[in-house]
Amino acid sequence: DESYDSNETFNGVCDPNEGQHFEAVFSPVLYSVAFLVGILGNGLLLGILTRSRKTWSVTDTFILHLAVADVLQLLTLPLWAAQDGQRLGWTFGTPLCKIAGAVFTINCYCGIFLLACISLDRYLSIVHATQVYSRRKPWVIQSSCLAVWLLSLLLAMPNLIFLEAVKNTRRHKTQCVANFASWELASRLLCHIVGFLLPSLVLVFCYSCILRRLRCGTGAVQKQKAFRVITAVVAVFFLCWTPYNVTLMVETAFLGNNRTSCEFRASLQKAMSITPIVGNLHCSLNPILYAFVGVKFRRQLLDILRLLTCTSKTGTKFQSVGSRRTSIWSESTETSNSLAI
């Protein structure tokens, strides 16, 4: 995590430079790949959303906010790559350290909160045939998105207050770390519970009920498509963010414990270096996921590529399929028997 330094957590006699070579080699490469793929993919995603805004569904609105959060986080990746890759470490000062760390935390919270909103909307719509969000009440959707951003900003306040560019004399480099020893345990427990465990329970509960309902319904082909989409969305999120959260929980459990072995500390330090990058890959994988599982998104993406390569002689136009309002992530409509993402 960019907000914490495991070498500062453990004040033992182990070599503080253990694992630095790993960070210097792998972190910049992975951050660079995530940045390039993510900026390209989310740029196309935002372009498609803008061109199809007249046919937006509830899910599309949440996806728009998710893409904006992803882009903000992607813009900070070169800073973290530079910190791990260069000998001097963080050279951008404390103000940028606070901003970059806060953006990282906001993205973590925004991502899982928005997915929880989508899952709750789909759960109520499919399982209970209840529409909490609708195009007729756009203020409800926008209020929910605003609440997500404000709550995420509130939970990121410790980073804005306590993150600093600190010279680590043992590692001979400057790092962007949190300097709040007395608040660290409380902040981490809040992150674990509010930022991961509770929203994860909402996701698992909602999608489990949805899948159970779809298995009992009619339309085998539609059920298979819905199952594939649900599985992909939830699986990719947990595959990206679970390693980081588990590693952070392990480090929290050993805060102040000087009896652990140097090998354990070195392994934990490597994990704390690599798992945030894996989490950040979620920003890059989201557009790829939509391209593979969203039929209409894929079609509109191909239309954009044809326009960019000048292969479309007739001038491709973005049109909605049919007279019903649908999400661009699938062919299904927002009914109790369909899934928008």
C-alpha positions in Angstrom: 0.0 0.0 0.0 1.3 3.4 -0.9 0.1 4.7 2.5 2.2 2.4 4.7 5.7 1.3 5.0 6.2 -2.2 6.5 9.8 -1.5 7.4 8.6 1.3 9.6 6.0 -1.0 11.2 8.6 -3.6 12.2 11.5 -2.1 14.2 13.6 -5.2 14.3 17.2 -5.8 13.2 16.5 -7.1 9.7 18.1 -5.6 6.7 15.9 -2.6 5.8 16.9 -2.9 2.1 15.6 -6.4 1.7 13.1 -6.4 -1.1 14.2 -3.0 -2.6 15.6 -4.7 -5.7 12.2 -6.4 -6.2 10.4 -3.1 -5.9 12.8 -1.3 -8.2 12.5 -3.9 -11.0 8.9 -5.1 -11.0 6.9 -2.2 -9.6 7.7 0.3 -12.4 7.1 -2.3 -15.1 3.7 -3.4 -13.7 2.6 0.2 -13.0 3.5 1.3 -16.5 1.6 -1.6 -18.1 -1.5 -0.8 -15.9 -1.2 2.9 -16.7 -1.0 2.4 -20.5 -3.7 -0.3 -20.8 -6.0 1.5 -18.3 -5.8 4.9 -19.9 -6.5 3.5 -23.3 -9.3 1.3 -22.2 -11.0 3.8 -19.9 -10.6 6.5 -22.5 -12.6 4.3 -25.0 -15.1 3.5 -22.3 -15.7 7.2 -21.5 -16.0 7.9 -25.2 -18.6 5.2 -25.8 -20.5 6.4 -22.7 -20.5 10.0 -24.0 -21.7 9.0 -27.5 -24.5 6.8 -26.1 -25.6 9.1 -23.3 -29.2 9.3 -24.6 -29.7 5.6 -24.1 -28.0 5.4 -20.6 -29.4 2.9 -18.1 -29.0 3.1 -14.3 -25.9 0.8 -14.6 -24.3 3.0 -17.2 -24.4 5.9 -14.7 -22.6 3.9 -12.1 -20.1 2.7 -14.6 -19.4 6.3 -15.7 -18.5 7.2 -12.1 -16.5 4.0 -11.7 -14.5 4.9 -14.9 -13.8 8.4 -13.6 -12.5 7.0 -10.3 -10.3 4.6 -12.3 -8.9 7.3 -14.5 -8.0 9.5 -11.5 -6.2 6.5 -9.9 -4.4 5.7 -13.1 -3.0 9.2 -13.3 -1.2 8.6 -10.0 0.5 5.4 -11.1 3.6 7.1 -12.7 4.3 8.7 -9.3 4.3 5.3 -7.5 6.4 3.8 -10.3 8.9 6.6 -9.9 9.0 6.2 -6.1 9.8 2.5 -6.4 12.1 2.7 -9.4 14.4 5.6 -8.6 17.2 5.6 -6.0 16.0 8.7 -4.2 12.4 7.4 -3.8 9.6 9.9 -3.5 10.8 13.3 -5.0 7.5 15.0 -5.4 7.0 16.6 -2.0 4.4 16.1 0.7 1.4 17.9 -0.9 1.4 15.5 -3.9 2.0 12.6 -1.6 -1.2 13.5 0.3 -3.2 13.8 -2.9 -1.9 10.6 -4.6 -2.4 8.6 -1.4 -5.9 10.0 -1.0 -6.8 9.2 -4.6 -5.6 5.6 -4.1 -7.9 5.2 -1.1 -10.8 7.0 -2.7 -10.6 4.6 -5.7 -10.6 1.6 -3.5 -13.7 2.7 -1.7 -15.5 4.1 -4.8 -14.9 0.9 -6.7 -16.4 -1.4 -4.2 -19.2 1.0 -3.1 -20.3 1.5 -6.7 -20.3 -2.2 -7.4 -22.4 -2.6 -4.2 -24.9 -0.1 -5.5 -25.1 -1.9 -8.9 -25.5 -5.3 -7.1 -28.2 -3.9 -4.8 -30.1 -2.4 -7.8 -29.9 -5.7 -9.7 -30.9 -7.7 -6.6 -34.0 -5.6 -5.9 -34.9 -5.5 -9.6 -34.5 -9.3 -10.3 -35.3 -10.9 -7.0 -38.0 -8.6 -5.7 -39.2 -6.8 -9.0 -38.6 -3.5 -7.3 -37.1 -0.5 -9.1 -35.2 1.8 -6.6 -33.4 3.5 -9.4 -35.1 4.6 -12.6 -34.6 7.1 -15.4 -37.7 8.9 -14.3 -35.9 9.7 -11.0 -32.3 10.7 -12.0 -31.8 12.6 -8.8 -31.9 9.3 -6.9 -29.1 7.9 -9.0 -27.0 11.1 -8.8 -27.6 11.4 -5.1 -26.3 7.8 -4.6 -23.2 8.5 -6.6 -22.6 11.8 -4.7 -22.9 9.9 -1.4 -20.4 7.3 -2.6 -17.9 10.1 -3.5 -18.4 12.0 -0.2 -18.1 8.8 1.9 -15.0 7.8 0.1 -13.5 11.2 0.6 -14.3 11.1 4.3 -12.7 7.7 4.7 -9.6 9.0 2.8 -9.2 11.9 5.2 -6.5 10.1 7.3 -4.3 10.0 4.2 -4.9 13.7 3.5 -3.9 14.6 7.0 -1.1 12.2 7.9 0.6 11.2 4.7 4.1 12.8 4.4 7.2 12.6 2.2 9.6 11.2 4.9 13.3 10.5 4.6 13.9 6.9 5.6 17.4 6.9 7.0 17.6 3.1 7.2 16.7 2.7 3.5 18.4 5.9 2.4 15.5 7.1 0.4 12.4 9.3 0.7 9.0 7.6 0.9 5.4 8.7 0.9 4.2 7.1 4.1 1.6 7.7 6.8 2.9 9.3 10.0 0.1 8.5 12.5 1.2 5.7 14.8 -1.5 6.4 17.4 -4.3 6.3 14.8 -2.9 3.6 12.5 -4.7 0.6 14.0 -8.1 2.3 14.1 -7.6 3.6 10.5 -6.8 0.1 9.3 -9.7 -1.6 11.0 -12.0 1.0 9.5 -10.5 0.2 6.1 -10.9 -3.5 6.5 -14.5 -3.4 7.8 -16.1 -0.5 5.9 -13.9 -0.6 2.8 -13.9 -4.3 2.1 -15.7 -6.7 4.4 -19.1 -5.1 4.6 -19.4 -4.2 0.8 -18.1 -7.7 0.0 -20.9 -9.2 2.0 -23.4 -7.1 0.1 -21.9 -8.2 -3.2 -21.8 -11.9 -2.3 -25.4 -11.9 -0.8 -26.9 -10.0 -3.7 -25.3 -11.9 -6.5 -25.9 -15.3 -4.8 -29.6 -14.4 -4.6 -29.6 -13.3 -8.2 -28.0 -16.5 -9.4 -30.4 -18.6 -7.4 -33.3 -16.7 -8.9 -32.0 -17.0 -12.4 -31.5 -20.8 -12.1 -35.1 -21.1 -11.1 -36.4 -18.9 -13.9 -37.0 -19.5 -17.6 -34.8 -18.9 -20.6 -31.7 -21.1 -20.5 -29.6 -18.9 -22.8 -30.4 -15.7 -21.0 -29.5 -17.4 -17.7 -26.2 -18.6 -19.0 -25.3 -15.1 -20.2 -26.3 -13.5 -16.9 -24.3 -16.1 -15.0 -21.3 -15.4 -17.1 -21.5 -11.6 -16.7 -22.1 -11.8 -12.9 -19.3 -14.3 -12.4 -16.9 -12.2 -14.4 -17.7 -8.9 -12.7 -17.5 -10.2 -9.2 -14.6 -12.6 -9.8 -12.3 -9.9 -11.4 -12.9 -7.5 -8.6 -12.1 -10.0 -5.9 -9.2 -11.5 -7.7 -7.7 -8.0 -7.9 -8.4 -6.6 -4.5 -8.6 -9.6 -2.2 -4.8 -10.2 -2.2 -4.1 -6.6 -1.2 -6.8 -6.6 1.6 -5.6 -9.9 3.0 -2.0 -8.8 3.0 -3.0 -5.5 4.7 -4.9 -7.5 7.3 -1.9 -9.7 8.0 0.3 -6.7 8.4 -2.2 -5.1 10.7 -2.2 -8.3 12.8 1.6 -8.0 13.3 1.7 -4.3 14.0 4.4 -3.7 16.6 5.4 -7.4 16.7 9.2 -7.6 16.7 9.3 -11.4 17.1 8.6 -12.3 13.5 11.5 -13.7 11.4 13.3 -11.6 8.8 12.1 -13.9 6.1 8.5 -13.3 7.1 9.1 -9.5 7.1 10.8 -9.6 3.7 7.9 -11.7 2.2 5.3 -9.3 3.7 7.2 -6.3 2.4 7.2 -7.8 -1.1 3.5 -8.6 -0.8 2.8 -5.0 0.3 4.6 -3.8 -2.8 3.0 -6.1 -5.3 -0.6 -6.4 -4.1 -1.5 -2.7 -4.5 -0.4 -3.0 -8.1 -2.6 -6.1 -8.6 -5.4 -4.0 -7.2 -4.7 -1.2 -9.6 -4.9 -3.6 -12.5 -8.7 -3.6 -11.8 -8.7 -0.1 -13.3 -7.3 -1.5 -16.5 -9.2 -4.8 -16.6 -12.7 -3.2 -16.3 -12.9 -1.9 -19.9 -11.5 -5.3 -21.2 -14.1 -7.1 -19.1 -16.9 -5.0 -20.6 -15.6 -5.6 -24.1 -15.8 -9.3 -23.7 -19.1 -9.6 -21.9 -21.0 -6.6 -23.1 -22.4 -7.2 -26.6 -23.5 -3.7 -27.3 -20.4 -2.2 -25.8 -18.3 -4.4 -28.1 -20.3 -3.4 -31.1 -19.9 0.3 -30.3 -16.2 -0.2 -29.6 -15.8 -1.8 -33.1 -17.7 1.2 -34.6 -15.2 3.6 -33.0 -12.2 1.6 -34.2 -13.7 1.6 -37.8 -14.1 5.4 -37.6 -10.5 5.8 -36.3 -9.1 3.6 -39.1 -11.2 5.3 -41.7 -12.6 1.9 -42.9 -16.2 2.9 -42.5 -17.2 4.7 -45.8 -20.7 5.3 -44.8 -20.0 7.0 -41.5 -20.9 4.7 -38.6 -23.5 6.1 -36.3 -24.1 5.0 -32.8 -27.7 3.7 -32.5 -29.6 1.9 -29.9 -30.9 -1.6 -30.8 -34.7 -1.7 -30.6 -37.0 0.7 -29.0 -36.4 -0.4 -25.4 -33.8 1.4 -23.3 -30.9 -0.9 -22.5 -27.5 -0.8 -21.0 -24.6 -0.9 -23.3 -23.1 -3.8 -21.4 -25.6 -6.4 -22.7 -28.6 -6.9 -24.9 -30.9 -7.3 -21.9 -33.3 -4.7 -20.6 -33.8 -3.6 -17.0 -36.5 -6.0 -16.1 -36.8 -8.4 -13.2 -35.6 -11.3 -15.4 -32.6 -9.6 -16.9 -29.2 -8.2 -16.0 -27.7 -5.0 -17.2 -24.1 -5.7 -16.6 
